[in-house]
Amino acid sequence: MIVYAECSFFIPMAASLKDKRSILRSMVKRTKNSYNVSIAEIEHQNLWQRATFAIVAVASSKAPAEKEIERAIRLLESNPEWEMTEYNIDYY
């Protein structure tokens, strides 16, 4: 089972791409180190205050993959430097 999520964020404190990338780099690293998921920025790479991530988890059944995705999303949501604007989850 493959669980795929896209999460979009607004980063009000970012005043430059350097600020944005600093925030993103630390959160991507924390997410990869904490959970068994793959994560990458997929949209808005050149916009200062927006980011969209793709997060993927693979497991033998739906429940463990879905659990990893949900835990990763909660970690990303917990960052006070940004706010999640939307997310969706797909199953393959």
Secondary structure, 3 states (H helix, E strand, C coil): CEEEEEEEEECCCCCCHHHHHHHHHHHHHHHHHHCCCEEEEEECCCCCCEEEEEEEEECCCHHHHHHHHHHHHHHHHCCCCCEEEEEEEEEC
